[in-house]
Amino acid sequence: WGRPDMSAFIFTKAILEDQELPVFNHGKMRRNFTYIDDIVAGTIDCLENPPASAPKHRLYNIGNDKSEELMRFIEVLEQAVGKKAKLRFEPMQPGDVKETIADIAETTRDFGFRPQTDIEQGLTHFVNWYREYHQI
């Protein structure tokens, strides 16, 4: 599962329903995508194995520190769905950023956290779950 307002949900739904998919900044964007199982594993590790040297309370970033090109994400998703997306290239949205990347240095240092699921595995698992959940 995951948040239904995130790109994997929105893009998969658009592809399966033959809807146009708006691609902002003409696809020249990078994002770090984290598979939900990696988030769950990282969260459990933080809860069950707090580092002795850390303060009692600390914020950690649990994510993927590998930034992927948006067009690569769409290509991998198309392969997982088995269907091409209908892309509509748009300019950059006001307030958006061209690249995101998670800084997981403290999470790796204190917990040994490293995401284990690459984009191909994650999107394939996601699409399989999505089809089963929505009975498509």
C-alpha positions as YAML, in Angstrom:
chain: A
units: angstrom
residues:
- id: 1
  name: TRP
  ca: [0.00, 0.00, 0.00]
- id: 2
  name: GLY
  ca: [0.99, 3.64, 0.06]
- id: 3
  name: ARG
  ca: [-0.44, 7.12, -0.25]
- id: 4
  name: PRO
  ca: [-2.96, 7.34, -3.10]
- id: 5
  name: ASP
  ca: [-1.90, 10.92, -3.87]
- id: 6
  name: MET
  ca: [1.60, 9.79, -4.86]
- id: 7
  name: SER
  ca: [2.85, 9.32, -8.41]
- id: 8
  name: ALA
  ca: [2.78, 5.51, -8.52]
- id: 9
  name: PHE
  ca: [-0.97, 5.51, -7.81]
- id: 10
  name: ILE
  ca: [-1.81, 8.47, -10.04]
- id: 11
  name: PHE
  ca: [0.32, 7.31, -12.97]
- id: 12
  name: THR
  ca: [-0.80, 3.66, -12.81]
- id: 13
  name: LYS
  ca: [-4.46, 4.67, -12.73]
- id: 14
  name: ALA
  ca: [-3.98, 7.02, -15.70]
- id: 15
  name: ILE
  ca: [-2.19, 4.39, -17.77]
- id: 16
  name: LEU
  ca: [-4.73, 1.66, -17.05]
- id: 17
  name: GLU
  ca: [-7.66, 3.99, -17.80]
- id: 18
  name: ASP
  ca: [-6.09, 5.44, -21.00]
- id: 19
  name: GLN
  ca: [-6.07, 8.91, -19.47]
- id: 20
  name: GLU
  ca: [-3.52, 11.58, -20.35]
- id: 21
  name: LEU
  ca: [-0.76, 11.85, -17.85]
- id: 22
  name: PRO
  ca: [0.55, 15.38, -17.27]
- id: 23
  name: VAL
  ca: [4.35, 15.34, -17.11]
- id: 24
  name: PHE
  ca: [5.64, 18.56, -15.61]
- id: 25
  name: ASN
  ca: [8.84, 20.37, -16.60]
- id: 26
  name: HIS
  ca: [8.63, 18.32, -19.81]
- id: 27
  name: GLY
  ca: [9.83, 15.30, -17.84]
- id: 28
  name: LYS
  ca: [13.12, 16.91, -16.81]
- id: 29
  name: MET
  ca: [12.76, 16.11, -13.13]
- id: 30
  name: ARG
  ca: [14.33, 13.69, -10.68]
- id: 31
  name: ARG
  ca: [12.73, 12.12, -7.65]
- id: 32
  name: ASN
  ca: [13.70, 9.51, -5.12]
- id: 33
  name: PHE
  ca: [11.10, 6.79, -4.91]
- id: 34
  name: THR
  ca: [11.02, 4.53, -1.87]
- id: 35
  name: TYR
  ca: [9.18, 1.22, -1.84]
- id: 36
  name: ILE
  ca: [6.77, 0.88, 1.08]
- id: 37
  name: ASP
  ca: [8.41, -2.31, 2.43]
- id: 38
  name: ASP
  ca: [11.68, -0.38, 2.83]
- id: 39
  name: ILE
  ca: [9.85, 2.35, 4.75]
- id: 40
  name: VAL
  ca: [8.20, -0.20, 7.04]
- id: 41
  name: ALA
  ca: [11.48, -2.06, 7.65]
- id: 42
  name: GLY
  ca: [13.29, 1.20, 8.42]
- id: 43
  name: THR
  ca: [10.56, 2.34, 10.80]
- id: 44
  name: ILE
  ca: [10.58, -0.97, 12.68]
- id: 45
  name: ASP
  ca: [14.40, -0.90, 12.90]
- id: 46
  name: CYS
  ca: [14.25, 2.61, 14.39]
- id: 47
  name: LEU
  ca: [11.65, 1.56, 16.96]
- id: 48
  name: GLU
  ca: [13.19, -1.77, 17.94]
- id: 49
  name: ASN
  ca: [16.88, -0.86, 17.87]
- id: 50
  name: PRO
  ca: [17.41, 2.69, 19.13]
- id: 51
  name: PRO
  ca: [21.10, 3.61, 19.10]
- id: 52
  name: ALA
  ca: [22.62, 3.92, 22.56]
- id: 53
  name: SER
  ca: [24.56, 7.04, 21.57]
- id: 54
  name: ALA
  ca: [21.61, 8.99, 20.16]
- id: 55
  name: PRO
  ca: [19.34, 11.31, 22.16]
- id: 56
  name: LYS
  ca: [16.01, 9.89, 23.32]
- id: 57
  name: HIS
  ca: [14.21, 11.75, 20.52]
- id: 58
  name: ARG
  ca: [15.51, 12.40, 17.04]
- id: 59
  name: LEU
  ca: [14.01, 12.81, 13.58]
- id: 60
  name: TYR
  ca: [15.26, 10.45, 10.88]
- id: 61
  name: ASN
  ca: [14.74, 10.48, 7.15]
- id: 62
  name: ILE
  ca: [13.78, 7.01, 5.96]
- id: 63
  name: GLY
  ca: [13.80, 7.09, 2.21]
- id: 64
  name: ASN
  ca: [15.75, 6.22, -0.88]
- id: 65
  name: ASP
  ca: [18.88, 8.25, -1.55]
- id: 66
  name: LYS
  ca: [18.98, 7.27, -5.22]
- id: 67
  name: SER
  ca: [17.38, 9.94, -7.37]
- id: 68
  name: GLU
  ca: [15.64, 8.66, -10.52]
- id: 69
  name: GLU
  ca: [14.72, 10.53, -13.68]
- id: 70
  name: LEU
  ca: [10.96, 10.98, -13.97]
- id: 71
  name: MET
  ca: [10.94, 9.62, -17.52]
- id: 72
  name: ARG
  ca: [12.78, 6.49, -16.31]
- id: 73
  name: PHE
  ca: [10.09, 6.05, -13.63]
- id: 74
  name: ILE
  ca: [7.40, 6.30, -16.31]
- id: 75
  name: GLU
  ca: [9.21, 3.82, -18.61]
- id: 76
  name: VAL
  ca: [9.57, 1.26, -15.82]
- id: 77
  name: LEU
  ca: [5.92, 1.74, -14.86]
- id: 78
  name: GLU
  ca: [4.83, 1.27, -18.49]
- id: 79
  name: GLN
  ca: [6.78, -2.01, -18.58]
- id: 80
  name: ALA
  ca: [5.19, -3.18, -15.32]
- id: 81
  name: VAL
  ca: [1.68, -2.27, -16.53]
- id: 82
  name: GLY
  ca: [2.33, -3.63, -20.04]
- id: 83
  name: LYS
  ca: [0.96, -0.50, -21.68]
- id: 84
  name: LYS
  ca: [2.28, 2.85, -22.90]
- id: 85
  name: ALA
  ca: [1.27, 6.03, -21.11]
- id: 86
  name: LYS
  ca: [-0.42, 8.89, -22.93]
- id: 87
  name: LEU
  ca: [1.91, 11.70, -21.96]
- id: 88
  name: ARG
  ca: [1.07, 15.38, -22.01]
- id: 89
  name: PHE
  ca: [4.19, 17.46, -21.43]
- id: 90
  name: GLU
  ca: [3.62, 20.56, -19.31]
- id: 91
  name: PRO
  ca: [5.85, 23.37, -18.04]
- id: 92
  name: MET
  ca: [7.18, 23.36, -14.50]
- id: 93
  name: GLN
  ca: [4.51, 23.91, -11.85]
- id: 94
  name: PRO
  ca: [4.98, 26.97, -9.64]
- id: 95
  name: GLY
  ca: [6.59, 25.97, -6.36]
- id: 96
  name: ASP
  ca: [7.83, 22.59, -7.61]
- id: 97
  name: VAL
  ca: [11.48, 21.53, -7.56]
- id: 98
  name: LYS
  ca: [13.51, 19.83, -10.30]
- id: 99
  name: GLU
  ca: [15.09, 17.24, -8.02]
- id: 100
  name: THR
  ca: [14.56, 15.65, -4.63]
- id: 101
  name: ILE
  ca: [16.91, 13.32, -2.83]
- id: 102
  name: ALA
  ca: [16.66, 11.89, 0.66]
- id: 103
  name: ASP
  ca: [19.57, 12.45, 3.03]
- id: 104
  name: ILE
  ca: [19.66, 9.17, 4.93]
- id: 105
  name: ALA
  ca: [23.21, 9.54, 6.31]
- id: 106
  name: GLU
  ca: [22.05, 9.65, 9.96]
- id: 107
  name: THR
  ca: [19.61, 6.78, 9.47]
- id: 108
  name: THR
  ca: [22.35, 4.68, 7.87]
- id: 109
  name: ARG
  ca: [24.85, 5.64, 10.60]
- id: 110
  name: ASP
  ca: [22.53, 4.92, 13.54]
- id: 111
  name: PHE
  ca: [20.57, 1.95, 12.18]
- id: 112
  name: GLY
  ca: [22.45, 0.63, 9.16]
- id: 113
  name: PHE
  ca: [19.37, 1.49, 7.09]
- id: 114
  name: ARG
  ca: [19.71, 1.12, 3.32]
- id: 115
  name: PRO
  ca: [16.70, 0.72, 1.02]
- id: 116
  name: GLN
  ca: [16.71, -2.74, -0.53]
- id: 117
  name: THR
  ca: [14.14, -2.44, -3.33]
- id: 118
  name: ASP
  ca: [15.14, -0.98, -6.68]
- id: 119
  name: ILE
  ca: [12.70, 0.86, -8.91]
- id: 120
  name: GLU
  ca: [12.07, -2.13, -11.20]
- id: 121
  name: GLN
  ca: [11.22, -4.45, -8.32]
- id: 122
  name: GLY
  ca: [9.18, -1.85, -6.47]
- id: 123
  name: LEU
  ca: [7.03, -0.79, -9.41]
- id: 124
  name: THR
  ca: [6.46, -4.40, -10.49]
- id: 125
  name: HIS
  ca: [5.30, -5.31, -6.97]
- id: 126
  name: PHE
  ca: [3.20, -2.15, -6.81]
- id: 127
  name: VAL
  ca: [1.42, -2.78, -10.13]
- id: 128
  name: ASN
  ca: [0.75, -6.39, -9.17]
- id: 129
  name: TRP
  ca: [-0.74, -5.24, -5.84]
- id: 130
  name: TYR
  ca: [-2.71, -2.44, -7.55]
- id: 131
  name: ARG
  ca: [-4.29, -4.86, -10.06]
- id: 132
  name: GLU
  ca: [-5.20, -7.34, -7.33]
- id: 133
  name: TYR
  ca: [-6.54, -4.70, -4.95]
- id: 134
  name: HIS
  ca: [-8.66, -3.02, -7.65]
- id: 135
  name: GLN
  ca: [-9.47, -6.38, -9.30]
- id: 136
  name: ILE
  ca: [-8.18, -5.23, -12.69]
...
